[in-house]
Amino acid sequence: MSQKYRQEKNRQAQKKKRVRGPRLFTKPVHLICRLCVLALVATAAVIFTDRKHCFITDQQDPHHERRWDAIYDLIPDFPIDIVVLGNSHVNTGIDPFALSCTLGCTAFDLAPSGITIADAYYCLKEMLAITTPRLVVVETYLMRGTDGPILEGEGLADEFRSFYPRRNTLIKIESLPVLFGVESYLPAWSSTLRNHELLLRNREEMKKNREMYEKRHSQKDDELYLGRFARFTSGINDSIARLYETNGPAVDGGDEIVSKRDMKYARKIVDLCRENGVEVMFLTLPMHEKHVGNYELWRDEQAKAIDPTGAPWYNLQMPYLPIFDYECFEPTYGKNQHMTMQGALKATYRLAHYIVDEMKVDLPDRRNESAWYARFYGKDRFYENLPPRITDEKVRMIAQDAYLEGEHIIEMFQTDNNWLYLKLDRNSERRDTVELISGVVMNGENTIVRIPLFLSRWDDPIRHKIYRSHLPDNITVEKLLDWY
């Protein structure tokens, strides 16, 4: 074999050794394509888990999502006449059922917990895109003294919870740079990006959240939901009362400020309402008088935002009303004190009277609308404010539109759970307690007894006075005979 032939054979062998594999993803265009494919896969995975609701974390109390579901379910067939804007102070401080039933229209608490007045503006903007209420009430605790988006902590989590269930995409995009820092833009849209750590931290919680979501959405929610999220049933206890005596107020009004951002969005809310022909007012729900010191300084701060708008302001913190006693407030010495369910009723009826007596808003009277009456029938505060059906087997009507010794009895009836209701004209001279001489059936026998009824501690309807008493199980009232 010649040397030349051997050299050629070696060159061929070396050439084979130098053969490279496929030249994939070495050019820039190939790298870009590969990255795009990876991005599409990641995006598809996020969309999939978002739609499966694997990372929704508030399903035990899904009032944020439920609130917007209710709004879109009610409108347009069931108009909303009054919108109360706020946060947890409204959730616990205004009862939309009592407000609706005493005014004879529909009131709704648009109050995601923890939000600021900027967020409330965009919530209202979405509401006004689908309906036009007659009145918007703006609670002043929305003005939190923030100068920009809340970038971390529970405040940011509250903004996320308020943002994700809203449905108007254009308004959500508009609100994004106002409510969030750039790093939060994508998490605001995706529960997966917000809460993906559940996959590593607590898979059981992730599974439970998904099951709760699917169970809740597999059944139609026929309950009338008006945004209420009441939580507190017990008032200030002795230990908290002693703290007030020894340490003084938990909150110093001199430390509270109203920012330029607060002023800006207070004005924007008022302007938005007026552009849409909607009446607007401000409301301050109270904390206990001993809970807040130097409140006049806080009031003066809030006035910087409210007074330039020219909108009415109903302030239940000052002058302070003695009806707001210890039973009306949650037992906390922390900065943020909420109202109990009992306190919420007192505040709600005060607001109702203000709307009628001072605002004089032209509200619709829906009491005679069959659809409205049917939706509210038997709900909270219905019997205290509205007449029951004559055909209702659970209610025994004893007297209706009757007069006894010059007193106008609007209604007197007994419910199946043995509550006896008496509604008198608001101009009645009767005081805190009335005693009735009534014909009753007691233990199966007809007799005459004296029954005391007490003016409701919590209810103060617009159109009448309400007296109540809980009767023993063995008594059925048949007839009202006389006053005692």
C-alpha positions in Angstrom: 0.0 0.0 0.0 1.5 3.3 -1.1 2.3 6.1 1.3 0.0 8.4 -0.6 -2.9 6.0 -0.2 -2.3 5.7 3.6 -2.2 9.5 4.0 -5.6 9.8 2.1 -7.1 7.1 4.3 -5.9 8.9 7.5 -7.4 12.2 6.2 -10.8 10.5 5.7 -10.6 9.0 9.2 -9.8 12.4 10.7 -12.6 14.0 8.8 -15.1 11.5 10.2 -14.0 12.2 13.7 -14.5 15.9 13.1 -18.2 15.5 11.9 -20.4 17.4 14.3 -23.9 16.6 15.4 -27.0 18.4 14.1 -26.5 22.2 14.1 -29.7 22.9 16.1 -30.3 26.1 18.1 -26.9 27.6 17.4 -28.1 30.5 15.4 -29.9 33.5 17.1 -33.1 32.8 15.4 -33.1 29.2 16.6 -32.4 30.3 20.2 -35.3 32.8 20.0 -37.7 30.2 18.7 -36.7 27.8 21.5 -37.3 30.5 24.1 -40.7 31.3 22.6 -41.7 27.7 22.8 -40.6 27.5 26.4 -42.6 30.8 27.1 -45.7 29.4 25.4 -45.5 26.2 27.5 -45.0 28.1 30.7 -47.9 30.4 29.8 -50.2 27.5 28.9 -49.3 25.9 32.3 -50.2 29.1 34.2 -53.5 29.5 32.3 -54.4 25.9 32.9 -53.8 26.1 36.7 -55.5 29.5 36.8 -58.6 28.0 35.2 -58.5 25.0 37.5 -58.3 27.4 40.4 -55.6 25.4 42.1 -54.1 28.4 43.8 -57.1 30.5 44.8 -56.5 30.9 48.5 -59.6 32.6 49.9 -62.3 30.0 49.3 -63.3 29.6 52.9 -64.6 33.2 52.8 -64.9 34.0 49.1 -66.7 37.3 49.6 -64.5 39.2 47.1 -65.4 36.9 44.3 -68.9 36.3 45.5 -69.5 40.1 45.5 -68.8 40.6 41.8 -70.7 37.4 41.0 -73.8 38.8 42.7 -73.5 42.2 41.0 -73.4 40.7 37.5 -76.2 38.2 38.4 -78.5 40.9 39.8 -78.0 43.4 37.0 -80.0 44.3 34.9 -83.0 42.3 36.1 -82.7 43.5 39.7 -81.4 47.1 39.8 -79.0 48.3 42.6 -80.2 51.6 43.9 -77.6 52.4 46.6 -73.9 51.5 46.5 -71.9 51.8 49.7 -68.2 52.0 48.9 -65.7 51.0 51.5 -63.5 48.3 53.0 -63.9 46.1 56.1 -65.4 49.0 58.0 -68.4 48.9 55.7 -68.5 45.1 55.6 -69.0 45.0 59.4 -70.6 48.4 59.8 -73.5 48.6 57.3 -76.2 45.9 56.9 -77.4 46.1 53.3 -80.5 44.1 54.2 -81.6 46.5 56.9 -80.8 49.4 54.6 -82.8 47.9 51.7 -85.8 46.8 53.7 -86.3 50.1 55.6 -85.8 52.2 52.4 -87.8 49.9 50.1 -85.0 49.7 47.5 -81.8 47.7 46.9 -78.6 48.6 48.7 -75.2 46.9 48.0 -72.0 46.9 50.0 -69.2 47.2 47.4 -66.5 46.9 50.1 -63.5 44.6 49.5 -61.5 44.2 52.7 -58.4 46.3 53.1 -58.6 48.5 50.0 -57.8 52.1 49.6 -59.9 54.9 48.0 -58.0 54.5 44.6 -59.1 50.9 44.4 -62.7 51.9 45.4 -62.7 54.4 42.5 -62.1 51.6 40.0 -64.6 49.3 41.7 -67.2 52.0 41.3 -66.1 52.7 37.7 -66.8 49.0 36.8 -70.1 49.2 38.6 -71.2 52.3 36.7 -70.3 50.6 33.5 -73.2 48.2 33.9 -75.7 50.1 36.0 -76.6 53.5 37.4 -77.6 53.6 41.1 -79.4 56.6 42.6 -76.9 57.1 45.5 -73.2 56.3 46.2 -72.1 56.4 49.9 -68.3 56.7 50.4 -66.9 55.6 53.8 -64.0 57.7 54.9 -61.7 54.9 56.2 -60.8 54.4 52.5 -58.5 57.4 52.9 -55.5 55.6 54.5 -52.8 58.2 53.9 -51.0 56.2 51.2 -49.1 58.1 48.5 -48.8 55.3 46.0 -49.4 51.6 45.5 -49.1 49.3 48.5 -46.0 47.2 47.5 -45.9 44.4 50.1 -47.5 42.7 53.0 -51.2 42.2 53.8 -52.1 45.5 52.1 -50.8 44.2 48.8 -52.6 40.9 49.3 -55.9 42.8 49.9 -55.4 44.6 46.6 -54.8 41.3 44.8 -58.0 39.9 46.3 -60.0 42.9 45.2 -58.5 43.0 41.7 -58.8 39.4 40.5 -62.6 38.9 40.6 -63.4 42.2 38.7 -64.6 41.4 35.2 -64.1 44.5 33.1 -60.7 43.9 31.4 -60.2 47.5 30.1 -60.9 49.0 33.5 -58.6 46.5 35.2 -55.8 47.4 32.7 -56.4 51.1 33.4 -56.2 50.5 37.2 -53.1 48.3 37.1 -50.3 51.0 37.3 -52.3 52.9 39.9 -52.8 49.9 42.3 -49.6 47.9 41.8 -45.9 48.2 41.3 -44.4 46.9 38.1 -43.3 43.7 39.8 -46.9 42.9 40.7 -48.5 43.4 37.3 -48.4 39.7 36.3 -49.3 38.3 39.8 -52.3 40.6 39.8 -53.7 38.7 36.9 -52.8 35.2 37.9 -53.5 33.3 41.1 -50.8 30.8 40.1 -48.1 33.4 40.0 -49.3 34.9 43.3 -49.7 31.7 45.3 -47.6 29.0 43.5 -45.6 28.4 46.7 -48.6 26.4 47.9 -47.3 23.6 45.7 -44.2 23.3 47.8 -45.6 24.5 51.1 -49.0 23.0 51.5 -50.4 20.7 48.7 -53.4 19.8 50.9 -54.5 23.4 51.2 -54.2 23.7 47.4 -56.4 20.6 46.9 -58.9 21.8 49.5 -59.1 25.3 47.8 -59.8 23.7 44.4 -62.5 21.4 45.8 -64.2 24.2 47.6 -64.2 26.3 44.5 -65.6 23.5 42.3 -68.3 22.6 44.9 -69.4 26.3 45.2 -69.5 26.8 41.5 -71.2 23.5 40.7 -74.4 24.7 42.4 -76.4 27.8 41.6 -76.3 30.3 44.5 -79.9 31.3 44.9 -79.3 33.2 48.1 -79.6 37.0 47.8 -76.1 38.3 48.5 -75.6 42.1 48.9 -72.0 42.2 49.9 -72.3 41.8 53.6 -69.5 40.2 55.5 -70.4 40.5 59.1 -68.0 38.9 61.5 -68.3 40.2 65.1 -71.1 39.3 67.5 -69.6 40.1 70.9 -68.8 43.7 72.0 -66.1 45.3 74.1 -65.4 43.2 77.2 -64.2 44.3 80.7 -60.5 43.7 79.9 -60.6 46.0 76.9 -62.6 48.6 78.9 -59.9 48.5 81.6 -57.2 49.2 79.0 -59.0 52.4 78.0 -59.0 53.5 81.6 -55.3 52.7 82.2 -53.7 53.3 78.8 -56.1 55.8 77.2 -57.2 55.6 73.5 -55.7 53.0 71.2 -55.7 55.4 68.3 -54.4 59.0 68.2 -56.2 61.1 65.6 -53.2 63.4 65.4 -51.2 60.5 63.8 -53.7 60.1 61.0 -53.1 61.8 57.7 -54.9 62.2 54.4 -52.5 62.1 51.4 -52.7 63.9 48.1 -53.6 60.6 46.5 -56.6 60.3 48.9 -57.7 63.8 47.9 -57.3 63.1 44.3 -59.4 60.0 44.3 -62.1 61.4 46.6 -62.5 64.1 44.0 -62.5 61.6 41.1 -65.2 59.5 42.8 -67.4 62.6 43.3 -66.8 63.7 39.7 -67.5 60.2 38.3 -70.8 60.1 40.2 -71.9 63.6 39.0 -71.0 62.8 35.4 -73.3 59.8 35.6 -76.1 61.7 37.4 -75.7 59.9 40.7 -76.0 61.5 44.1 -72.9 61.0 46.3 -72.2 61.5 50.0 -69.4 60.7 52.5 -69.9 58.6 55.6 -67.8 58.1 58.7 -68.6 54.9 60.6 -67.6 55.1 64.2 -65.1 53.4 66.4 -65.8 53.6 70.1 -65.4 57.1 71.6 -62.7 55.9 74.0 -60.9 54.1 71.2 -59.9 57.3 69.4 -58.2 60.3 71.0 -57.9 63.7 69.3 -60.4 62.7 66.7 -61.0 66.4 65.8 -57.5 66.4 64.3 -58.3 63.3 62.2 -61.6 64.9 61.1 -59.8 68.1 60.0 -57.5 66.0 57.9 -60.4 64.2 56.2 -62.1 67.5 55.6 -59.2 68.5 53.4 -60.3 65.8 50.9 -64.1 66.1 51.4 -64.9 69.8 51.7 -63.5 70.8 48.3 -65.9 68.3 46.6 -69.0 69.9 48.1 -70.5 66.5 48.8 -72.4 66.0 52.1 -70.6 64.3 54.9 -72.4 62.3 57.6 -70.0 61.8 60.5 -71.0 59.2 63.1 -67.7 59.7 65.0 -68.2 63.3 65.9 -70.6 64.3 67.3 -70.5 60.9 69.0 -73.9 59.3 69.7 -74.4 57.6 73.0 -76.4 54.8 71.3 -73.0 53.4 70.2 -72.1 51.7 73.4 -69.6 48.8 74.2 -72.0 46.2 72.5 -71.5 47.9 69.2 -67.8 47.3 68.7 -65.4 44.3 68.5 -63.3 43.7 71.6 -59.9 44.9 70.4 -57.4 47.5 71.5 -55.7 47.5 68.2 -55.7 50.4 65.7 -58.4 49.1 63.5 -61.7 48.5 65.3 -64.8 47.2 63.6 -68.5 47.2 64.5 -70.5 44.2 65.7 -73.6 43.1 64.0 -75.7 45.0 66.6 -73.6 48.1 66.0 -74.0 47.8 62.3 -77.8 47.8 62.6 -77.7 51.0 64.6 -75.3 52.7 62.1 -77.4 51.5 59.2 -80.7 52.9 60.4 -78.9 56.2 61.2 -77.7 56.3 57.7 -81.2 55.5 56.3 -82.7 58.4 58.2 -80.0 60.7 57.0 -80.6 59.7 53.4 -84.4 60.3 53.8 -84.3 63.4 56.1 -81.2 65.2 54.9 -80.2 64.0 51.5 -83.8 63.6 50.3 -82.6 61.4 47.5 -85.3 60.4 45.0 -85.2 56.7 45.7 -87.6 54.2 44.0 -90.1 52.5 46.2 -89.9 48.9 45.2 -92.0 47.5 48.1 -94.9 46.8 45.7 -92.7 45.2 43.0 -93.4 41.5 43.2 -89.9 40.5 42.1 -88.2 42.7 44.7 -90.6 41.7 47.4 -90.1 38.0 46.7 -86.3 38.3 46.7 -86.3 40.0 50.1 -89.1 38.0 51.7 -88.1 36.4 55.0 -84.5 37.7 54.8 -82.7 39.4 57.7 -84.7 42.5 58.9 -87.6 41.8 56.6 -90.3 41.3 59.3 -89.0 44.4 61.2 -89.5 46.6 58.2 -92.0 45.1 55.7 -95.4 43.4 55.9 -95.6 39.6 55.7 -97.8 37.8 53.2 -101.3 37.1 54.5 -101.0 33.7 52.9 -97.8 32.9 54.8 -98.5 29.8 56.9 -95.5 30.7 59.1 -97.1 34.0 60.2 -100.3 34.6 62.1 -101.7 38.1 61.4 -103.4 39.4 64.5 -104.2 43.0 63.5 -103.5 45.2 60.4 -104.2 48.9 59.8 -106.3 49.0 63.0 -106.9 51.6 65.7 -107.1 51.0 69.4 -107.8 53.9 71.7 -106.6 56.3 69.0 -103.3 54.4 68.4 -102.6 53.4 64.8 -101.5 49.8 64.7 -99.9 49.2 61.3 -99.4 45.4 62.0 -99.3 42.9 64.7 -98.3 39.3 63.9 -96.8 36.2 65.4 -94.2 34.1 63.6 -93.7 30.4 63.7 -90.7 30.8 66.0 -92.9 32.6 68.5 -91.8 36.1 68.0 -94.6 38.7 68.4 -94.2 41.8 66.4 -96.1 45.1 66.8 -95.7 48.0 64.4 -97.0 51.4 65.5 -97.1 54.7 63.7 -93.9 56.7 64.2 -95.9 59.5 65.7 -97.2 57.1 68.4 -96.7 58.4 72.0 -95.9 54.9 73.3 -92.5 54.6 74.8 -89.9 51.9 75.3 -92.4 49.3 76.5 -96.1 48.6 75.8 -98.3 46.1 77.5 -101.1 44.4 75.6 -104.2 42.7 76.9 -104.6 39.9 74.5 -106.9 36.9 73.9 -104.6 33.9 73.6 -104.7 30.1 73.4 -102.6 28.8 76.2 -102.0 25.0 76.5 -105.0 24.5 74.3 -107.4 26.7 76.3 -108.7 30.2 75.6 -107.7 32.9 78.1 -106.7 36.5 78.5 -103.2 37.5 79.4 -101.0 40.6 79.6 -98.1 40.6 77.2 -95.2 43.2 77.4 -93.5 44.2 74.2 -90.3 46.1 74.0 -89.1 48.8 71.6 -86.4 47.2 69.5 -82.9 48.1 70.7 -81.4 47.7 67.3 -84.0 48.5 64.7 -85.3 52.0 63.9 -87.4 51.7 60.7 -88.2 54.7 58.6 -92.0 54.2 58.5 -92.9 52.9 62.0 -91.9 51.9 65.5 -91.2 48.2 66.0 -91.9 46.4 69.3 -91.1 42.7 69.8 -91.3 40.0 72.4 -90.5 36.3 72.4 -93.4 34.2 73.6 -93.4 30.9 75.4 -94.1 27.9 73.1 -97.5 27.2 74.6 -99.0 30.7 73.8 -100.8 31.6 70.5 -102.1 35.1 70.3 -105.6 35.3 68.8 -106.8 38.9 69.4 -105.6 42.2 70.7 -108.1 43.5 73.3 -106.7 46.6 74.9 -103.6 48.5 76.1 -102.6 48.2 79.8 
